Amino acid sequence: MAKKKKQSQKTEGSGIRTPIVCVLGHVDHGKTSLLDYIRGSSVTAGEAGAITQHIGATLVPFDAIAKTGGAFQKLQINIPGLLFIDTPGHQAFTTLRARGGALADMAILVVDINEGFQPQTIEALEILRTYKTPFVVAATKIDRIHGWRVNKSAPFKKTFETQGDRVKQIFETKTYELIGKLSEKGFNCERYDRVSDFARNIAIVPVSGITGEGVPDLLMMLIGLAQRYMTEELAVSVNGPGLGTVLEVKEERGLGMTLDVILYDGTLGVGDEIAVATGDGVINPKVRSLLKPRPMSEILVEDRFERVKSVTAAAGIKVSAPHLEGVIAGSPLRVIPAAEDREVINEEVRREVEEIHVALSEEGITIKADTIGALEALAKELEDHHIPIMKAEVGPVSRHDLIEIGTVKEPLNAVLLAFNTAILPDALDILKDPANKVTAFTGNVIYRLIEDYTEWVEDQKRKIEAARFEHIILPAKVVILEGCVFRQSNPAVVGVRVLGGKLRSGVYLMRRDGKRVGQLKNIQVRGENVPDADAGAEVAVSIEGATVGRQISEKDELYAEIPENHVKVLEKEMLGSLKPGMREVLDEYTLMRRKENPFWGK
């Protein structure tokens, strides 16, 4: 993993900071449930679709970890605890997970032992490989193995001993499947209690986020790995200027707008001047107050805080300062140690925020999101669906946004996708206007938002196709039935059977020799006029310009006359939409036409 640049290494004021642990994995494999168990909360129930939508942070002090029952007495511990970042796990959040990976010292890769590896699990593995992040595998939902005997909060070995032979066999098989999959990806893995060299092997820790089984072992593994292999990386300059990342911007009663921040190096104090990014550039407010969530609480949902004068990395902290309204979630936060450093630090923050990784096209839809990471994640998912993006911005949806989108000529691109961001009142007025040409999709779960959009696109394409069908003359072949001449002329009225295709009123009819016999004016079924008739139907038709015995006779086979430009459209653009019988009639018709001119209709 690419580690953060330290302000200074092992200086006089140096100490060991809390390791930042990133939690990765497939949607619904139990990441947040696992953290819920550790902190005794229930964040999952409050998430949209029970899927984590923003990076949250939880500090678990070592004292609390020691109480879970792991074999910590054997270790000389100088790690103060663990700071967990619960990152979104769905594949749509690849970019956010990468941000989480970049911010973290180590990671837990969560895999449902019953479902095994999913595409998002493999993506998470690639992120960990890219950032060279040390990690352990949490094989979750062991309590879902059929016949499993629950031993609440027990270390894994203790609960495993109580299981029956059949359950043990199922468990071993599922574990070796995970080991095999990880081996395919180039990782040496083994169950944690069978690992002799943790520097060469990745540990798999079986756990349940519901019953707590195996959780003591997981926490012990993380503490042990940090203690043994990461002491140097965890050295921080206690007195150095703070470096952090803004997780969320939100209003707090009595405080106004605040920032939820992960501080990963140095110190942040009341009165410090900071650099953070807004939609209009970088601002430099002074910290009015710092509020620290109680340990074991989730910073995104904590409502009781302790006021502190300063905080040292690593920590989740709420920052109160003036003029924070426009700060972008995902922005870096930098402490400015002296006035002469202000411009350089502001430029660093500006450059980092401007590097939003979204590939834009000359034509495409418009997207908006509440954070940089969410915008990148939405863009990444759209890219995977081959959906082009013309404009991508962080922030609420304004009237100006909709007016701009309304100028797009292609209806399928006059679309806004707004993820987890507000639509301002004047913009809502435009969307409610019957004359509005912009289609807006809003939501707080990215993959559902994209599903809604793609379904709408398919529906629009079907409507466009249907409208085109209305104007294109379709292939049709009929035979005049014997004994079914009801009127000889002005117009001729005869009974026909539709042999293939779709017969519509208004078309001209022609014989096999290419001669036009007249125009089909009406189609009747049991005395009622109908617009068309499908293959197999027997109907009465009136033909203007034809006389029975001259242009037409009983048993004659007639074709709907299709103009050359309509044949081009049918063959080049609509062939896939034609039923087999209609295609056969089209082939017969074009074969007749091309006897004299092989390139007719091509």
C-alpha positions as CSV (number, residue, x, y, z in Angstrom):
1,M,0.0,0.0,0.0
2,A,1.2,3.5,-0.8
3,K,1.6,4.9,2.7
4,K,1.0,8.6,3.6
5,K,4.0,10.8,3.7
6,K,4.9,11.5,7.3
7,Q,5.6,15.0,8.5
8,S,8.6,13.5,10.1
9,Q,9.7,10.0,11.1
10,K,10.4,8.9,14.6
11,T,11.1,12.5,15.9
12,E,11.2,13.5,19.5
13,G,7.5,14.0,19.6
14,S,6.8,10.7,17.8
15,G,4.3,8.1,19.0
16,I,2.4,5.1,17.8
17,R,-1.0,6.0,16.4
18,T,-4.1,3.9,16.1
19,P,-4.0,1.8,12.9
20,I,-6.7,2.6,10.4
21,V,-8.5,-0.5,9.3
22,C,-10.5,-0.6,6.0
23,V,-13.4,-3.1,5.8
24,L,-13.9,-4.3,2.2
25,G,-16.1,-6.9,0.5
26,H,-19.2,-7.8,-1.6
27,V,-22.5,-6.2,-0.9
28,D,-24.5,-8.0,1.8
29,H,-21.6,-10.2,2.9
30,G,-21.8,-8.7,6.4
31,K,-19.3,-5.9,6.7
32,T,-21.4,-3.4,8.7
33,S,-23.0,-6.2,10.7
34,L,-19.5,-7.3,11.8
35,L,-18.7,-3.7,12.9
36,D,-22.1,-3.4,14.5
37,Y,-21.3,-6.4,16.7
38,I,-17.9,-5.0,17.7
39,R,-19.4,-1.6,18.7
40,G,-22.8,-2.9,19.9
41,S,-24.7,-0.6,17.6
42,S,-27.1,-1.2,14.7
43,V,-26.0,1.1,11.9
44,T,-27.1,-1.4,9.2
45,A,-30.8,-0.9,9.8
46,G,-30.4,2.8,9.0
47,E,-28.6,2.4,5.7
48,A,-30.4,2.7,2.4
49,G,-31.1,-0.9,1.3
50,A,-28.9,-2.1,4.2
51,I,-25.9,-1.2,2.1
52,T,-23.3,1.3,3.5
53,Q,-23.5,4.4,1.4
54,H,-20.8,6.6,3.0
55,I,-17.5,5.9,4.6
56,G,-18.0,5.8,8.4
57,A,-15.5,5.5,11.2
58,T,-15.4,3.6,14.5
59,L,-12.7,3.8,17.1
60,V,-12.3,0.6,19.1
61,P,-9.8,1.2,22.0
62,F,-7.5,-1.6,23.1
63,D,-9.2,-2.0,26.5
64,A,-12.5,-2.9,24.7
65,I,-10.7,-5.3,22.4
66,A,-9.0,-7.1,25.3
67,K,-12.4,-7.7,26.9
68,T,-13.6,-9.7,23.9
69,G,-11.5,-12.7,25.1
70,G,-8.7,-13.0,22.6
71,A,-5.3,-14.3,23.8
72,F,-3.9,-10.8,24.3
73,Q,-2.1,-11.6,27.5
74,K,0.6,-13.2,25.5
75,L,1.4,-10.0,23.6
76,Q,3.2,-6.9,24.8
77,I,0.8,-4.3,23.4
78,N,1.6,-0.7,22.5
79,I,-1.1,-0.2,19.9
80,P,-3.8,2.1,21.3
81,G,-6.7,0.4,19.5
82,L,-8.2,0.2,16.0
83,L,-9.9,2.8,13.9
84,F,-12.3,1.1,11.5
85,I,-13.4,2.6,8.2
86,D,-16.6,0.9,7.0
87,T,-16.4,1.5,3.3
88,P,-19.2,0.8,0.8
89,G,-18.9,-2.7,-0.6
90,H,-21.0,-2.9,-3.8
91,Q,-19.1,-2.9,-7.0
92,A,-20.4,0.5,-7.8
93,F,-18.2,1.9,-5.0
94,T,-14.9,0.7,-6.4
95,T,-13.5,4.2,-6.3
96,L,-14.6,4.8,-2.8
97,R,-13.1,1.5,-1.7
98,A,-9.9,2.5,-3.4
99,R,-10.0,5.8,-1.4
100,G,-10.6,3.7,1.7
101,G,-7.7,1.5,0.8
102,A,-5.5,4.5,0.2
103,L,-6.4,5.8,3.6
104,A,-6.0,2.6,5.5
105,D,-3.0,0.8,7.0
106,M,-4.6,-2.6,6.9
107,A,-7.8,-4.2,5.8
108,I,-10.4,-6.8,6.5
109,L,-11.7,-8.6,3.4
110,V,-15.2,-9.8,4.3
111,V,-16.3,-12.9,2.4
112,D,-19.6,-14.8,3.1
113,I,-18.3,-18.4,3.7
114,N,-21.5,-19.8,2.2
115,E,-21.5,-17.7,-1.0
116,G,-17.8,-17.5,-1.5
117,F,-16.1,-15.1,-3.9
118,Q,-18.3,-12.6,-5.9
119,P,-17.1,-10.1,-8.5
120,Q,-17.0,-7.3,-5.9
121,T,-14.8,-9.5,-3.7
122,I,-12.3,-9.9,-6.5
123,E,-12.4,-6.2,-7.2
124,A,-11.6,-5.5,-3.5
125,L,-8.7,-8.0,-3.7
126,E,-7.3,-6.1,-6.7
127,I,-7.5,-2.8,-4.7
128,L,-5.6,-4.4,-1.8
129,R,-3.0,-5.7,-4.2
130,T,-2.6,-2.3,-5.9
131,Y,-2.1,-0.4,-2.7
132,K,-0.1,-3.3,-1.1
133,T,-2.4,-3.1,1.9
134,P,-1.8,-5.9,4.5
135,F,-5.1,-7.7,5.1
136,V,-6.9,-10.6,6.8
137,V,-9.9,-12.4,5.4
138,A,-13.0,-12.5,7.6
139,A,-15.0,-15.6,6.5
140,T,-18.4,-14.4,7.8
141,K,-21.8,-16.0,8.5
142,I,-20.4,-19.2,9.9
143,D,-23.6,-19.4,12.0
144,R,-25.6,-19.8,8.7
145,I,-23.9,-23.2,8.1
146,H,-26.7,-25.8,8.4
147,G,-26.6,-27.4,11.8
148,W,-24.2,-24.9,13.3
149,R,-24.3,-24.7,17.2
150,V,-24.1,-21.1,18.3
151,N,-21.7,-20.1,21.1
152,K,-22.2,-16.4,21.4
153,S,-19.0,-14.2,21.4
154,A,-16.8,-17.3,21.7
155,P,-13.3,-17.5,20.2
156,F,-13.4,-19.6,17.0
157,K,-11.5,-22.6,18.2
158,K,-13.7,-22.9,21.3
159,T,-17.0,-22.8,19.2
160,F,-15.6,-25.1,16.5
161,E,-14.9,-27.8,19.1
162,T,-18.6,-28.0,20.0
163,Q,-19.7,-28.6,16.3
164,G,-20.7,-32.0,15.0
165,D,-18.6,-33.9,12.6
166,R,-20.9,-33.2,9.6
167,V,-20.8,-29.4,10.3
168,K,-17.0,-29.5,10.7
169,Q,-16.7,-31.3,7.3
170,I,-18.9,-28.7,5.6
171,F,-17.0,-25.9,7.2
172,E,-13.6,-27.4,6.1
173,T,-14.8,-27.8,2.6
174,K,-16.0,-24.2,2.4
175,T,-12.8,-22.9,3.9
176,Y,-10.6,-24.8,1.4
177,E,-12.8,-23.4,-1.4
178,L,-11.8,-19.9,-0.2
179,I,-8.1,-20.9,0.1
180,G,-8.3,-22.3,-3.5
181,K,-9.8,-19.1,-4.9
182,L,-7.3,-16.9,-3.1
183,S,-4.5,-19.1,-4.4
184,E,-5.8,-18.6,-8.0
185,K,-5.4,-14.9,-7.4
186,G,-1.8,-15.3,-6.2
187,F,-2.3,-15.1,-2.5
188,N,-1.1,-17.8,0.0
189,C,-3.8,-18.2,2.6
190,E,-4.6,-20.5,5.5
191,R,-6.9,-20.6,8.5
192,Y,-5.4,-18.2,11.1
193,D,-4.7,-20.9,13.7
194,R,-2.7,-22.9,11.1
195,V,-0.5,-20.0,9.9
196,S,3.2,-20.2,11.1
197,D,4.5,-17.2,9.1
198,F,2.1,-14.2,9.0
199,A,4.5,-12.3,6.8
200,R,4.1,-14.9,4.0
201,N,0.5,-16.1,4.5
202,I,-2.8,-14.3,4.7
203,A,-4.9,-15.4,7.6
204,I,-8.6,-16.5,7.2
205,V,-10.5,-15.8,10.4
206,P,-14.0,-17.5,10.5
207,V,-16.5,-15.1,12.2
208,S,-20.2,-14.2,12.6
209,G,-21.3,-10.6,12.9
210,I,-24.6,-11.8,14.4
211,T,-23.4,-14.1,17.1
212,G,-19.9,-12.7,17.6
213,E,-18.2,-16.0,17.2
214,G,-14.6,-15.6,16.0
215,V,-14.7,-11.8,16.6
216,P,-12.1,-12.0,19.4
217,D,-9.7,-13.8,17.1
218,L,-10.2,-11.3,14.3
219,L,-9.4,-8.4,16.6
220,M,-6.4,-10.2,18.0
221,M,-5.1,-10.9,14.5
222,L,-5.3,-7.2,13.6
223,I,-3.7,-6.0,16.8
224,G,-1.0,-8.7,16.4
225,L,-0.2,-7.9,12.8
226,A,-0.1,-4.1,13.5
227,Q,2.1,-4.7,16.5
228,R,4.6,-7.0,14.8
229,Y,4.9,-5.7,11.3
230,M,3.7,-2.0,11.2
231,T,5.2,-0.2,14.1
232,E,7.3,2.0,11.8
233,E,4.4,2.8,9.5
234,L,2.3,3.8,12.5
235,A,4.9,6.3,13.8
236,V,3.4,9.8,13.8
237,S,4.7,13.2,14.6
238,V,2.5,14.1,17.5
239,N,3.3,17.7,17.1
240,G,3.1,17.8,13.3
241,P,0.4,19.6,11.4
242,G,-2.7,17.4,10.9
243,L,-3.6,15.6,7.7
244,G,-7.0,14.2,7.2
245,T,-9.9,13.4,4.8
246,V,-13.5,14.9,5.1
247,L,-16.0,12.1,5.3
248,E,-19.2,14.1,5.5
249,V,-20.4,17.7,5.8
250,K,-23.5,18.1,7.9
251,E,-25.4,20.5,10.1
252,E,-25.5,20.0,13.8
253,R,-27.9,21.7,16.2
254,G,-26.1,24.5,18.0
255,L,-23.0,24.2,15.9
256,G,-24.1,24.9,12.4
257,M,-22.3,23.2,9.6
258,T,-19.6,20.6,10.7
259,L,-17.1,18.2,9.1
260,D,-16.7,14.6,10.0
261,V,-13.0,14.0,9.5
262,I,-10.6,11.1,9.6
263,L,-7.3,12.5,10.9
264,Y,-4.5,10.1,9.8
265,D,-1.4,12.0,10.7
266,G,-0.3,14.8,13.0
267,T,-2.4,16.9,15.4
268,L,-5.5,19.1,14.9
269,G,-6.4,21.6,17.5
270,V,-8.9,24.3,18.3
271,G,-7.8,27.6,16.7
272,D,-5.9,25.9,13.9
273,E,-6.2,27.3,10.4
274,I,-7.2,24.6,8.0
275,A,-7.4,24.1,4.2
276,V,-10.5,22.4,2.8
277,A,-12.1,22.4,-0.7
278,T,-15.5,23.9,-1.7
279,G,-17.2,24.0,-5.1
280,D,-15.7,27.5,-5.5
281,G,-12.2,26.8,-4.4
282,V,-10.1,26.3,-1.2
283,I,-11.1,28.0,2.0
284,N,-9.1,28.6,5.2
285,P,-11.4,28.7,8.2
286,K,-10.2,28.5,11.8
287,V,-11.3,25.5,13.9
288,R,-13.9,26.7,16.5
289,S,-14.4,23.5,18.3
290,L,-13.5,19.8,18.1
291,L,-16.0,17.1,19.1
292,K,-14.8,13.6,19.6
293,P,-17.3,10.7,19.5
294,R,-17.3,8.3,22.4
295,P,-15.2,5.2,21.6
296,M,-17.1,2.3,20.0
297,S,-19.5,4.7,18.3
298,E,-20.0,5.4,14.7
299,I,-19.0,8.9,13.8
300,L,-21.8,9.2,11.1
301,V,-24.6,8.4,13.6
302,E,-23.2,9.5,17.0
303,D,-25.2,12.3,18.6
304,R,-23.3,12.7,21.9
305,F,-19.8,14.1,21.6
306,E,-17.0,15.1,24.0
307,R,-15.4,18.6,23.3
308,V,-11.6,18.4,23.2
309,K,-8.9,21.0,22.7
310,S,-6.9,18.9,20.2
311,V,-6.7,15.4,18.7
312,T,-3.8,13.3,17.5
313,A,-3.9,10.8,14.6
314,A,-5.5,8.4,14.0
315,A,-9.0,9.6,14.9
316,G,-12.5,10.3,13.7
317,I,-13.3,13.8,14.7
318,K,-16.1,16.3,14.2
319,V,-14.8,19.8,13.3
320,S,-16.8,23.0,13.8
321,A,-15.6,26.1,11.9
322,P,-17.2,29.1,10.1
323,H,-18.2,29.0,6.4
324,L,-18.2,25.2,5.9
325,E,-21.5,25.1,3.9
326,G,-19.8,24.5,0.5
327,V,-17.1,22.0,1.6
328,I,-16.9,18.9,-0.6
329,A,-17.1,15.6,1.1
330,G,-14.0,13.6,0.1
331,S,-11.9,16.8,0.3
332,P,-8.5,16.6,1.9
333,L,-8.1,18.5,5.2
334,R,-4.7,20.1,5.9
335,V,-3.6,22.1,8.9
336,I,-1.7,25.3,7.9
337,P,1.2,25.6,10.4
338,A,2.2,29.1,9.4
339,A,1.0,31.9,7.1
340,E,3.8,31.4,4.6
341,D,2.7,27.8,4.0
342,R,-0.9,28.8,3.2
343,E,-0.6,29.1,-0.6
344,V,1.4,25.9,-1.1
345,I,-1.0,23.9,1.0
346,N,-4.1,25.5,-0.7
347,E,-2.6,24.6,-4.1
348,E,-2.1,20.9,-3.0
349,V,-5.7,20.6,-1.8
350,R,-7.0,22.3,-5.0
351,R,-5.0,20.0,-7.2
352,E,-6.2,16.8,-5.4
353,V,-9.9,17.8,-5.6
354,E,-9.7,18.8,-9.2
355,E,-8.4,15.3,-10.1
356,I,-11.9,13.8,-10.1
357,H,-11.5,10.6,-12.1
358,V,-14.5,10.8,-14.5
359,A,-14.2,10.2,-18.2
360,L,-16.4,12.7,-20.0
361,S,-17.8,12.5,-23.6
362,E,-19.0,15.2,-26.0
363,E,-22.5,13.6,-25.8
364,G,-24.0,11.8,-22.8
365,I,-26.0,12.2,-19.6
366,T,-25.4,14.5,-16.6
367,I,-24.6,13.1,-13.2
368,K,-24.5,14.8,-9.8
369,A,-23.6,13.4,-6.4
370,D,-23.0,14.6,-2.8
371,T,-19.3,13.6,-2.6
372,I,-16.3,13.3,-4.8
373,G,-16.0,9.5,-4.1
374,A,-19.7,8.9,-4.8
375,L,-19.4,10.9,-8.1
376,E,-16.4,8.8,-9.2
377,A,-18.2,5.6,-8.1
378,L,-21.3,6.5,-10.1
379,A,-19.2,7.3,-13.1
380,K,-17.3,4.1,-12.8
381,E,-20.4,2.0,-12.8
382,L,-21.9,4.0,-15.7
383,E,-18.6,3.4,-17.6
384,D,-19.0,-0.4,-17.0
385,H,-22.5,-0.2,-18.5
386,H,-21.1,1.8,-21.5
387,I,-23.2,4.8,-20.6
388,P,-21.4,8.0,-21.7
389,I,-21.3,11.1,-19.3
390,M,-21.3,14.6,-20.7
391,K,-21.1,16.4,-17.3
392,A,-20.3,15.3,-13.7
393,E,-20.5,17.6,-10.7
394,V,-20.6,17.4,-6.9
395,G,-23.4,19.3,-5.2
396,P,-27.2,19.8,-5.1
397,V,-29.3,19.9,-8.4
398,S,-30.0,23.5,-9.4
399,R,-32.3,25.3,-11.8
400,H,-29.3,26.1,-14.0
401,D,-28.4,22.3,-14.2
402,L,-31.9,21.5,-15.6
403,I,-32.0,24.4,-18.0
404,E,-28.6,23.3,-19.4
405,I,-29.7,19.6,-19.7
406,G,-32.9,20.8,-21.4
407,T,-30.9,22.1,-24.3
408,V,-29.7,18.6,-25.2
409,K,-31.3,17.5,-28.5
410,E,-31.1,13.7,-28.0
411,P,-34.0,12.7,-25.6
412,L,-32.0,9.7,-24.2
413,N,-29.3,12.1,-23.1
414,A,-31.5,14.8,-21.7
415,V,-31.2,12.9,-18.4
416,L,-30.0,13.7,-14.9
417,L,-28.8,11.0,-12.5
418,A,-28.6,12.5,-8.9
419,F,-27.1,10.3,-6.3
420,N,-27.9,11.2,-2.6
421,T,-28.0,14.9,-3.3
422,A,-30.7,17.5,-2.9
423,I,-32.9,18.9,-5.6
424,L,-33.3,22.6,-4.9
425,P,-36.9,24.0,-4.8
426,D,-36.6,26.0,-8.1
427,A,-35.2,22.9,-9.8
428,L,-38.2,20.9,-8.5
429,D,-40.5,23.5,-10.1
430,I,-38.9,22.8,-13.5
431,L,-39.3,19.0,-13.1
432,K,-43.0,19.4,-12.3
433,D,-43.6,21.6,-15.3
434,P,-45.5,19.7,-18.1
435,A,-43.3,21.4,-20.7
436,N,-40.1,20.0,-19.0
437,K,-38.0,17.9,-21.3
438,V,-35.5,16.6,-18.7
439,T,-35.9,13.1,-17.1
440,A,-34.4,13.0,-13.6
441,F,-33.5,9.9,-11.6
442,T,-32.7,10.3,-7.9
443,G,-31.7,7.7,-5.3
444,N,-29.4,6.8,-2.5
445,V,-28.3,3.3,-3.8
446,I,-26.2,3.6,-6.9
447,Y,-26.9,0.3,-8.5
448,R,-30.7,0.8,-8.1
449,L,-30.4,4.3,-9.6
450,I,-28.6,2.8,-12.6
451,E,-31.1,-0.1,-12.9
452,D,-34.0,2.5,-13.0
453,Y,-32.2,4.5,-15.7
454,T,-31.4,1.5,-17.9
455,E,-35.0,0.2,-17.6
456,W,-36.2,3.6,-18.7
457,V,-33.8,3.7,-21.6
458,E,-35.0,0.2,-22.8
459,D,-38.7,1.4,-22.5
460,Q,-37.9,4.5,-24.5
461,K,-36.2,2.5,-27.2
462,R,-39.2,0.2,-27.4
463,K,-41.5,3.3,-27.8
464,I,-39.2,4.8,-30.4
465,E,-39.1,1.5,-32.3
466,A,-42.9,1.1,-32.1
467,A,-43.3,4.6,-33.5
468,R,-41.0,3.8,-36.4
469,F,-43.0,0.6,-37.0
470,E,-46.1,2.7,-37.3
471,H,-44.6,4.6,-40.3
472,I,-42.8,1.8,-42.0
473,I,-44.8,-0.4,-44.4
474,L,-44.4,-4.0,-43.2
475,P,-44.1,-7.1,-45.3
476,A,-47.5,-8.8,-45.9
477,K,-48.7,-11.6,-48.2
478,V,-52.3,-12.6,-48.9
479,V,-54.3,-15.0,-51.0
480,I,-57.8,-14.2,-52.4
481,L,-60.2,-16.9,-51.1
482,E,-62.4,-18.8,-53.5
483,G,-66.1,-18.0,-53.3
484,C,-65.4,-14.8,-51.4
485,V,-65.9,-12.0,-53.9
486,F,-68.4,-9.6,-52.4
487,R,-68.1,-6.8,-54.9
488,Q,-66.3,-6.7,-58.2
489,S,-65.2,-3.0,-58.3
490,N,-65.4,0.6,-57.0
491,P,-64.0,-0.7,-54.7
492,A,-63.5,-4.4,-55.1
493,V,-64.4,-6.2,-51.9
494,V,-63.0,-9.8,-51.4
495,G,-62.2,-12.2,-48.7
496,V,-58.4,-12.9,-48.1
497,R,-56.3,-15.1,-45.9
498,V,-53.1,-13.4,-44.6
499,L,-50.3,-15.9,-45.4
500,G,-47.5,-14.1,-43.7
501,G,-46.4,-10.8,-42.2
502,K,-48.8,-8.0,-41.1
503,L,-51.5,-6.6,-43.4
504,R,-52.3,-2.9,-42.8
505,S,-54.9,-0.7,-44.4
506,G,-53.7,2.0,-46.7
507,V,-51.0,-0.1,-48.4
508,Y,-50.8,-0.7,-52.1
509,L,-51.1,-4.3,-53.2
510,M,-49.1,-5.9,-56.1
511,R,-48.9,-9.2,-57.9
512,R,-45.8,-11.5,-58.2
513,D,-45.0,-9.9,-61.6
514,G,-44.5,-6.5,-59.8
515,K,-47.7,-4.9,-61.2
516,R,-49.7,-2.8,-58.7
517,V,-53.4,-3.8,-58.5
518,G,-54.8,-1.1,-56.3
519,Q,-54.8,0.4,-52.8
520,L,-56.2,-1.5,-49.8
521,K,-58.7,0.9,-48.2
522,N,-60.3,-1.1,-45.4
523,I,-60.0,-4.3,-43.5
524,Q,-63.1,-5.8,-41.9
525,V,-63.7,-8.6,-39.4
526,R,-67.3,-9.6,-38.8
527,G,-68.4,-6.2,-40.2
528,E,-66.1,-4.2,-38.0
529,N,-63.2,-2.1,-39.4
530,V,-59.8,-3.1,-38.0
531,P,-56.4,-1.4,-38.7
532,D,-54.5,-4.5,-39.4
533,A,-54.5,-8.3,-39.6
534,D,-51.8,-10.8,-38.6
535,A,-50.7,-14.1,-40.3
536,G,-53.4,-16.7,-40.4
537,A,-56.3,-14.2,-40.2
538,E,-59.2,-14.4,-42.7
539,V,-60.6,-10.9,-43.4
540,A,-62.7,-8.9,-45.9
541,V,-60.8,-6.2,-47.7
542,S,-61.8,-3.4,-50.0
543,I,-59.3,-2.6,-52.8
544,E,-59.6,0.8,-54.6
545,G,-58.7,0.7,-58.3
546,A,-59.0,-3.1,-58.7
547,T,-61.6,-5.0,-60.6
548,V,-62.2,-8.7,-60.0
549,G,-61.6,-10.6,-63.2
550,R,-59.1,-8.0,-64.5
551,Q,-56.4,-6.9,-62.1
552,I,-57.3,-9.6,-59.5
553,S,-58.9,-13.0,-59.4
554,E,-59.7,-15.7,-56.9
555,K,-56.6,-17.7,-55.6
556,D,-54.3,-14.8,-56.5
557,E,-51.4,-14.2,-54.1
558,L,-50.8,-10.5,-53.5
559,Y,-48.0,-8.6,-51.6
560,A,-48.0,-5.3,-49.8
561,E,-46.0,-3.0,-51.9
562,I,-43.0,-1.8,-49.9
563,P,-41.1,1.4,-51.1
564,E,-37.4,0.9,-51.6
565,N,-36.3,3.2,-48.8
566,H,-38.6,1.3,-46.4
567,V,-36.9,-2.0,-47.4
568,K,-33.5,-0.4,-46.6
569,V,-34.7,0.5,-43.1
570,L,-36.3,-3.0,-42.6
571,E,-33.2,-4.9,-43.6
572,K,-30.5,-2.7,-42.0
573,E,-32.2,-1.5,-38.8
574,M,-35.3,-3.5,-38.0
575,L,-34.5,-7.0,-39.1
576,G,-34.0,-8.2,-35.5
577,S,-37.4,-7.0,-34.5
578,L,-39.2,-8.9,-37.3
579,K,-40.9,-12.2,-36.5
580,P,-39.7,-15.2,-38.7
581,G,-42.8,-15.3,-40.8
582,M,-42.5,-11.6,-41.6
583,R,-38.8,-12.1,-42.5
584,E,-39.8,-14.9,-44.9
585,V,-42.3,-12.6,-46.7
586,L,-39.7,-9.8,-46.8
587,D,-37.2,-12.2,-48.4
588,E,-39.8,-13.3,-51.0
589,Y,-40.6,-9.7,-51.8
590,T,-37.0,-8.5,-52.2
591,L,-36.2,-11.6,-54.3
592,M,-38.9,-10.6,-56.8
593,R,-37.8,-6.9,-56.8
594,R,-34.1,-7.9,-57.3
595,K,-34.7,-10.1,-60.4
596,E,-34.4,-7.0,-62.6
597,N,-32.1,-4.9,-60.3
598,P,-29.9,-6.9,-57.9
599,F,-29.1,-3.7,-55.9
600,W,-32.7,-2.7,-55.3
601,G,-33.3,-1.7,-51.7
602,K,-29.7,-2.2,-50.8
